[in-house]
Amino acid sequence: MLSIKQRLTRYLESLRFPWLLLITSLLFVVNLFVPDAIPFIDEVLLALVAVILGKLKRKPGSADSQPTAVSSPQQDTAETANSDGRTSDAKNAGQS
């Protein structure tokens, strides 16, 4: 049986925009405690946006369909492939 944390992690990995959903949900919770001129209009709109973002799943045929850990751009550009298929550090790529 999966724990709640594992279920939540699996669900967030299946989403197209997990960070956008988390930010929108957080804004919704904060917005519940801020007084409004017209009550509940902005809460309803933020809740609808959060529900829509929660329904957007990754496309099944996309290259990003496998859940992976989030990597920083420095890690992604640490190695580059040369035209002949060899890999080298990004610093030495121009010296070949």
N, C-alpha and C positions, 0 to 999 in steps of 0.2 A: 504494500500500500504506500502510495506516494504521500509525502508530507505536503503541507500547504505551501511551503517555500518552493518545493520542487514543482508543484503544479503551477504556481504563479510564474516561475522561471520558464517552464515549458510553454505556457500560454504566451508570455511576452516574446519568446523567441519565434513564435509562429506569426507574430504581427508584422505588418509592413513598416509601421512607424511606432515602435514601442516607446521611445523617449517622448514623442509628441503626445501620446496617450497619457503617460505619467505626468507630464507638465500640465496638460489640460485638466486632468483629474485633481491635481494639487490646486490649481487655480479655482476649480469648482468648490473644493472644500474651504479654501480661504474666502471665497466670495459668499459663502453661506453666512459668514460672521460679519460681513461688512454691510452696514445699513444702506438702503437704496431709496431713491425717490419713488420708483415704481417697483413694489415688491415682487420678487420671483421671476421677473422677465429675463434678467441676465442669468439667473440660476438655471432656468429652463433651457436657454440657448446653450450655455456651457455644458449642461448635461447631455443635450442632443449631440453636440460636437464630440464629446467623450464617447458616447455610444457609437457614433459613426466611425470614429477612429478605432474603437475596439472591435468593430466588425470587419475592418480592412485586413485581410490575411495576405500573406505573401502569395505571389502567383506561383502555381505548381511548376511551370516550365522555366522559371527564372533561374539564373546561375546562382543567385543568392538564396535558393530555397533551403540549403543545408544550414542549420543554425551553427554559428561560429562565435567565438569570443570576439568582443570588440577590440580592434587593434588600432593603434595610433598611426597617423600618417608617416611618422619616422620609421616605424617597423615595416610598413608596406614599401617604402622606397629605399630600404637599406641595401637591397640587391636589385640590380637591373640586368636584363638580358641583353647581350650584344646581338648584332645581326646574325652571327654564326651560331647562336644558341648558348654560348658560354655566359656564365653569370659572373659579375664582379661587383665590388663595392661601388656605391654611387660616387664616391670621391675619385675612384680610379677609372670610371667609365669613359671619361674623355681622353685618357692617356693611352688607350689601346690602339 
